[in-house]
Amino acid sequence: MSAGQIAALIAAGAFVVLVVLLAIPLLKLGRTLDEATIAIRKAHENTDPLLTGANQTITHVNTQLERVDGITANAQAVSGNVSALSSVFTATLGGPLVKTAALSYGISKAVKARRAKANGKPVRGRKRSRKS
């Protein structure tokens, strides 16, 4: 064997060692990618029931919101009716009630003043005349 052939054999051996050293990490990387693919597939299979349940929940919530909208509209109508009834009550009975209250207050003051005058007591609550 010549020196060139020995050098070629050494170079070929070094190349084989290099290929083997590079093949080990590539095989490990391939296994890692296979495991990642399996994990992604399992995650995809498990999301279907989750998304179905979320869809049902959203449908139920939308149904409840429609009911709440109806209740809110009815409450608003009742509030408007109460406001109108209050306005009607105030317009029809408010004025006479105020006048009746004022009249009863005036009569009670007059009766108290008359009783006090009959008993000889000074009348309280009278306006005092101004001295000039």
Rosetta blueprint (number, residue, H / E / L):
1 M L
2 S L
3 A H
4 G H
5 Q H
6 I H
7 A H
8 A H
9 L H
10 I H
11 A H
12 A H
13 G H
14 A H
15 F H
16 V H
17 V H
18 L H
19 V H
20 V H
21 L H
22 L H
23 A H
24 I H
25 P H
26 L H
27 L H
28 K H
29 L H
30 G H
31 R H
32 T H
33 L H
34 D H
35 E H
36 A H
37 T H
38 I H
39 A H
40 I H
41 R H
42 K H
43 A H
44 H H
45 E H
46 N H
47 T H
48 D H
49 P H
50 L H
51 L H
52 T H
53 G H
54 A H
55 N H
56 Q H
57 T H
58 I H
59 T H
60 H H
61 V H
62 N H
63 T H
64 Q H
65 L H
66 E H
67 R H
68 V H
69 D H
70 G H
71 I H
72 T H
73 A H
74 N H
75 A H
76 Q H
77 A H
78 V H
79 S H
80 G H
81 N H
82 V H
83 S H
84 A H
85 L H
86 S H
87 S H
88 V H
89 F H
90 T H
91 A H
92 T H
93 L H
94 G H
95 G H
96 P H
97 L H
98 V H
99 K H
100 T H
101 A H
102 A H
103 L H
104 S H
105 Y H
106 G H
107 I H
108 S H
109 K H
110 A H
111 V H
112 K H
113 A H
114 R H
115 R H
116 A H
117 K H
118 A H
119 N H
120 G L
121 K L
122 P L
123 V L
124 R L
125 G L
126 R L
127 K L
128 R L
129 S L
130 R L
131 K L
132 S L
